[in-house]
Amino acid sequence: MKFSLSIGDQMYERFAGLAQRVAGGNLSLLAAVAVKELLKRDPAEVAWLVDRQRFDRQMPTRGAWMDAFWKSLGYLTGQPDQDVFNSPYSPRLFGGFQVVLLMHQVGRPDDETDPFYPHIGPLPVMPGSPSPLTWTFPRNATPLAAAEVVADKLREYGFATPEGKAAV
């Protein structure tokens, strides 16, 4: 059976380069190997890989970006999103830390082109607690890239999953 797929130029160049190095330039052979390996994985892991690919793209709306950010951060920390208020701006707890997406300006809804401001801070704030941090991600940043930065900082601060394991 024959099928075609569409991938971006950058991914194609990497794939073709790898095929040249390991499969004599045979893209079909390398693709068959990739598919075989993918089919061996747990469906939940494959679902995350699909989401990861989707979340590593620009999002069509602010709402989609924020939803993808929270899903990515949840996966990267081993803790599902805990949005109890059904709002992308509601804070999420990660052990002794709170993460929230701040609005661009208080008192008005964000515009589609406004940047994103993930903010992390200790909860409760105590002497010796790490200082709160806020990042600025432009609208064209991917939600996965932003979530990876925040997850890295949570790990640096010692966040562990509810099961007591260090976050992945």
VOGU-3710 file (C-alpha; in Angstrom, 3 decimals, decimal comma):
1> mkfslsigdq> 0,000/0,000/0,000  1,138/3,476/-0,771  0,299/6,641/1,128  1,712/10,111/1,227  2,267/12,455/4,092  2,967/16,122/4,439  5,732/17,379/6,704  7,429/20,728/6,980  10,595/21,534/5,058  12,792/21,497/8,155
11> myerfaglaq> 11,519/18,094/9,266  11,887/16,728/5,734  15,506/17,899/5,567  16,311/16,173/8,861  14,479/13,005/7,788  16,173/12,916/4,381  19,560/13,525/6,012  19,006/10,635/8,405  17,814/8,409/5,565  20,976/9,261/3,646
21> rvaggnlsll> 23,170/8,322/6,612  21,460/5,095/7,693  19,314/3,803/4,831  21,192/4,687/1,674  18,792/7,568/1,090  15,735/5,293/1,077  13,013/7,428/2,690  10,424/4,633/2,472  12,643/2,210/4,360  13,297/4,733/7,113
31> aavavkellk> 9,581/5,603/7,302  8,691/1,903/7,645  11,182/1,568/10,523  9,692/4,653/12,207  6,127/3,336/11,853  7,107/-0,115/13,217  8,730/1,493/16,253  5,756/3,776/16,807  3,349/0,821/16,731  5,306/-0,849/19,562
41> rdpaevawlv> 4,588/2,035/21,943  1,758/2,352/24,420  -1,215/4,232/22,885  -1,133/6,800/25,713  2,499/7,570/24,914  1,682/7,893/21,203  -1,212/10,214/22,087  1,241/12,446/23,985  3,659/12,405/21,032  0,817/13,498/18,750
51> drqrfdrqmp> -0,224/16,220/21,184  3,415/17,245/21,613  3,761/17,690/17,854  0,521/19,673/17,738  1,485/21,825/20,751  4,888/22,593/19,238  3,171/24,660/16,560  1,686/28,107/16,597  -1,875/28,018/17,879  -4,727/29,634/15,947
61> trgawmdafw> -6,194/31,407/18,999  -5,103/32,571/22,453  -7,513/30,118/24,022  -5,993/27,209/22,089  -2,490/28,366/23,081  -3,375/28,522/26,785  -5,145/25,139/26,687  -2,113/23,570/24,988  0,233/25,218/27,514  -1,647/23,732/30,493
71> kslgyltgqp> -1,917/20,278/28,887  1,793/20,308/28,059  2,783/21,476/31,531  0,578/18,794/33,048  2,202/16,079/30,982  5,743/17,366/31,524  5,254/17,432/35,298  3,327/14,167/35,496  0,350/16,013/36,926  -2,859/16,408/34,915
81> dqdvfnspys> -4,229/19,913/34,541  -6,257/20,881/37,615  -8,363/23,701/36,215  -11,136/23,749/38,808  -12,514/27,135/37,699  -12,666/26,333/33,968  -10,400/29,289/33,230  -7,004/29,431/31,554  -6,125/32,196/34,032  -6,850/30,216/37,174
91> prlfggfqvv> -3,754/29,203/39,167  -2,521/25,625/39,217  -0,642/24,111/42,140  2,518/22,069/41,685  3,618/20,954/45,131  4,698/24,098/46,947  4,453/26,236/43,817  1,682/28,022/42,026  1,701/28,598/38,270  -0,636/31,096/36,664
101> llmhqvgrpd> -0,959/32,786/33,285  -1,084/36,517/33,905  -3,113/38,877/31,755  -1,346/41,424/29,576  -3,229/44,295/31,224  -5,535/44,296/34,199  -9,067/45,393/33,437  -9,322/44,367/29,800  -9,328/41,082/27,928  -6,106/40,149/26,185
111> detdpfyphi> -5,849/40,852/22,467  -5,010/37,955/20,149  -1,546/39,423/19,537  -0,623/40,034/23,189  2,248/37,982/24,624  1,785/35,309/27,285  3,061/35,675/30,837  3,478/32,408/32,760  4,235/33,189/36,396  5,557/30,818/39,041
121> gplpvmpgsp> 5,826/31,461/42,742  6,186/29,534/45,990  3,100/28,825/48,052  3,150/29,743/50,845  5,824/32,412/50,619  8,253/31,879/53,473  11,706/33,186/54,335  14,179/31,519/52,002  11,520/30,678/49,400  12,575/31,020/45,775
131> spltwtfprn> 11,705/34,350/44,201  8,654/34,432/41,955  9,421/34,410/38,242  7,497/35,646/35,234  8,388/34,899/31,632  7,239/36,687/28,503  6,458/34,539/25,475  5,460/36,281/22,254  2,241/35,201/20,564  4,204/33,194/17,977
141> atplaaaevv> 6,015/31,105/20,636  4,773/27,545/20,878  2,905/26,510/24,012  5,134/23,451/24,334  8,271/25,612/24,387  6,761/27,779/27,132  5,641/24,746/29,153  9,112/23,196/28,902  10,703/26,356/30,366  8,234/26,428/33,271
151> adklreygfa> 8,539/22,661/33,895  12,340/22,967/33,942  12,102/25,692/36,597  9,670/23,596/38,672  12,157/20,691/38,550  15,001/23,051/39,476  12,955/24,160/42,480  12,491/20,516/43,480  8,902/19,918/42,383  7,960/16,251/42,599
161> tpegkaav> 4,848/14,552/41,310  2,086/13,623/43,788  3,620/10,118/43,924  6,831/11,661/45,271  8,856/11,136/42,087  10,861/13,934/40,510  8,907/15,419/37,631  9,957/14,047/34,239
//
